[in-house]
């Protein structure tokens, strides 16, 4: 499995950034579970923001392959409540 970074590097080598089709997010891009599963470096975590260089404008192939989604189109669950030290272990 290739990491999202490997996929980006592959396409950057083949095309210059001006030749790539770029997509702009309404809010910002976040990683999907698919990207987290494929990422061997463990840098992509589902629901977290992508790297700063592609935070607002990213290559279209990443959206097409389901590696990133717009944060405006997702529901974020906020878990409220009290926790104890064992909750962090």
Secondary structure, DSSP 8 states (H G I E B T S, - for coil): ---HHHHHHHHHHHS-TTTS-EEE-SS-EEE-HHHHHH-SSS---TTSB--GGGSSEEEHHHHHTTSEEEGGGS------S---GGGG-
